[in-house]
């Protein structure tokens, strides 16, 4: 089951990258973003949602769901460990000399 979720997760992430790269930018530079578009909104007027925009939203939701699913599967199969990386290191050796300043 975990393998299927990983495969779906990788495929959705690759598709999400492609969909985002295919989209056009949001109306130019910073000067046009704040007032240059002739609208009262901060980043200019928004048109109708395109097919690529809808595909981005769907892919993002699927990506988040598979991420959460994989995280839950990982904690259930391996158990939640409270230990940190630093708990596995040894303590530095103490010397009788004071530190030089």
Order of alpha helices (4+ residues) and beta strands (2+ residues): alpha-alpha
